[in-house]
Each structure stands twice: as structure tokens, then as C-alpha cells.
């Protein structure tokens, strides 16, 4: 809480870096890495659920259900998030016309319950294809991701469509 008089004591760090590599015919390869750590201190035993990291879904690891990569509650199978996050993405986009692009991607990453477990154990990966459309309200993407690993709590792999609307910059 500190000077803001909050009732939970924790620190949270998050970073993202992207590298764009131009290719032939205005196509681009994007390499993106995200990582984060959250750590309780003082009289707080755990990071609050609403401040934990989650992965899976349209903006992290496509092909998996939203927030379902990482720790889940054994009884309810609901995601409970974690204190450490790593997500890596490689995406190749190729323009068909000025406002329309196709994409191929590879995503990988995981969420760990505790910071000490960061990058221990398996990473969950997916591959897929997508479409990017530039519209007056902002870029719209539709992706189909196929998980390469079993999702926590699931018994079989199942591909998923993901829809995302971004903002222009």
C-alpha cells in the first residue's frame, strides 16, 4: 500500500520488446518478447488475483483459451494466474492489398505460480494463420491458432479462432 494507503503490499514489473524486420514485397517479421514478475512483501502473503499474470488467448498465446495457460484451480478448473510471465511471439505478415494482410505465427510461453519457478518446466506453444484488416476504427485481426501442447485441464488439443481490435498509432 505504501503512501497510497492500499491494503496489499506487492511489486509488479512488466516489460515488452518488439523487433520488426522488413522482408521482400513489404512483408514484415515481428519478434516480440514479454515478461513480468509480481512479488508480495511485508504482511501480504500472495499477489491479489486481479494483479496476477495470465496467458492464453488473442493477445498472448493464440490457440489456447483466454487466460488458461498457467496455474488453474484444481477444483473449479478456473485460471488463478501467477507471479511470473514469459511470452514470445514470431509473426510474419504479408500484404495482399493496402488494407489487407495475411499472417503466419508461432507463439510460446507460460505463467508460473511463483517467481522462483520462472522458465522452469514446459512452455506452451502454438502455430496459426490470420488476417489483418485496416479499418477506420482501427486494425482488426482474426487468427486461427492450433495448440502444440495440451492446455492445462484439457484432454485433447483443439484449435481456436481469436478476434482482436486494436487502436491506431
Secondary structure as the mmCIF struct_conf table of DSSP 4:
data_model
#
loop_
_struct_conf.conf_type_id
_struct_conf.id
_struct_conf.beg_label_comp_id
_struct_conf.beg_label_asym_id
_struct_conf.beg_label_seq_id
_struct_conf.end_label_comp_id
_struct_conf.end_label_asym_id
_struct_conf.end_label_seq_id
HELX_RH_3T_P HELX_RH_3T_P1 UNK A 2 UNK A 4
BEND BEND1 UNK A 7 UNK A 7
STRN STRN1 UNK A 10 UNK A 22
HELX_RH_3T_P HELX_RH_3T_P2 UNK A 24 UNK A 26
STRN STRN2 UNK A 28 UNK A 40
TURN_TY1_P TURN_TY1_P1 UNK A 42 UNK A 43
BEND BEND2 UNK A 46 UNK A 46
HELX_RH_3T_P HELX_RH_3T_P3 UNK A 49 UNK A 51
BEND BEND3 UNK A 52 UNK A 52
STRN STRN3 UNK A 53 UNK A 53
STRN STRN4 UNK A 55 UNK A 55
BEND BEND4 UNK A 57 UNK A 57
TURN_TY1_P TURN_TY1_P2 UNK A 58 UNK A 59
BEND BEND5 UNK A 60 UNK A 61
TURN_TY1_P TURN_TY1_P3 UNK A 62 UNK A 63
BEND BEND6 UNK A 64 UNK A 64
TURN_TY1_P TURN_TY1_P4 UNK A 66 UNK A 67
STRN STRN5 UNK A 69 UNK A 69
BEND BEND7 UNK A 70 UNK A 70
STRN STRN6 UNK A 72 UNK A 72
TURN_TY1_P TURN_TY1_P5 UNK A 74 UNK A 76
STRN STRN7 UNK A 79 UNK A 79
STRN STRN8 UNK A 82 UNK A 82
BEND BEND8 UNK A 83 UNK A 83
STRN STRN9 UNK A 84 UNK A 97
TURN_TY1_P TURN_TY1_P6 UNK A 98 UNK A 99
STRN STRN10 UNK A 100 UNK A 112
BEND BEND9 UNK A 113 UNK A 114
HELX_RH_3T_P HELX_RH_3T_P4 UNK A 115 UNK A 117
TURN_TY1_P TURN_TY1_P7 UNK A 118 UNK A 119
BEND BEND10 UNK A 121 UNK A 121
HELX_LH_PP_P HELX_LH_PP_P1 UNK A 122 UNK A 123
STRN STRN11 UNK A 124 UNK A 135
TURN_TY1_P TURN_TY1_P8 UNK A 136 UNK A 137
STRN STRN12 UNK A 138 UNK A 147
BEND BEND11 UNK A 148 UNK A 149
HELX_LH_PP_P HELX_LH_PP_P2 UNK A 150 UNK A 151
TURN_TY1_P TURN_TY1_P9 UNK A 152 UNK A 153
BEND BEND12 UNK A 155 UNK A 156
STRN STRN13 UNK A 160 UNK A 165
#
